[in-house]
């Protein structure tokens, strides 16, 4: 090997050949990187799966805002939540059921699976709307504090004047055989039940057995449930419970509550 304008190099011939090979290798690797970069940059990652939708339904005399804490916690678990309101204190049960169906059709008719979480009266409306003939896309349902067999408090106070402001649906939530909850068909979709067990002074004296102060434990039960658990919360604070949110998310994902849950 000879330098262009200088004397003969003292470097051995073999070493010069190695330098040439290294140089060619570097050029080839650089060229490959330049060609490959646009291909890698143009690669489109697979689309993420859309989050499953959960319809949240409040209870008697409440509104969608009462489900916000639960909704935030479910969204942190990867779900999309839709809180639906309904005029619980001004319309009879049949009108509330029609209202629910219209709202669900308007927001989520194409969503599949479509889950429901119904608190108290909200759970009864899910049963009335979809229990006997559930749509093809229905997923799992969690009833929270549901008066499936009615409430003794309605039996006790339903005839009082102050109770009338709660409307015609409230008056239909007693424990008699002709009450709204006791006329509902057995649900034909998978469901779990979360019941409260923290009583209050009123409920303790008027409700037989354990209760959440408003709904008896035996009334929350419903034959055919996939799972049934209790949490130590009163009726009014069930939706604010971290345990209720965690167990609800677990049921929606796995079809059962967690192994650590309390099963009476």
Phi, psi and omega in degrees: 000141185227130176294148185302315187237018184230184179287168179302136180291146176275358183286135179298152183300320181298320180293325177294321177296321178297321179296320179295316180298319179296321179295316178296321179298317179298319179296317181294317179295320178296317179297319180296319180297320181294321180289321186284331185302313178298326180295314180295319182294329182274358182290127182263121180293152179297143181292143177287147179294141178293142179294146177286146185266138176236121175275128179252130182237127182280180181257189183298131176074010179246188179217179182303329181299335182290345179260005188297317182297314177299317180299317179299320181290324177290324178293327175295338177271001175103008180262156169262127182247145176230115179269119182254131177261160178205152184281076190293337184257004183235348184236153175285167184306317183299321179292323179293323178295316177299317180299316180300313181299319180296318181294318180294317179299323183288326186260328197216024185300328184268356183283133179209124000284155178242111182266162177226142169233113183247123177266126175053242179302326179303323177293323178295324179293324176298317177299315183293324184280322191229000187295318186276326181223075182293144177293160184301326186272004183292141181258244180248156183233136174242123175264126180246117181058045186275134174272067185300332178248017179088177182236135177295336179296325176292321176301321184282316189251357186302331181271355182282148183297320182296339182283341186293336180294342178283349172092178185292330180291320178301318180294343182266008186258023178286184184262001181292162183295338180263006181290160181305309182296327183278359175259359185278146178286161175293133183297142178254025176233161180288133183212154174233160184234133172244121181243147177269156181228011178266112184276169171234168184302324181289307181299326182299328183265344184251342184250130182284131177076193180293150179201174173260016181095342180231319183239128178291150179299321180292334178283330179289333180293149177212120180304138180100356179295139176294324182204153181217124180224166176234153173229150182276076178220151174279165185304314186292340185248011180298318184289346180266356185282130175296323180296319179298316180296314181296317181289326176297313179299321180296318180292317180299326183276322189245350181082003175211159174282171185292162179293334182279349184294154181273116179249105184291000000 
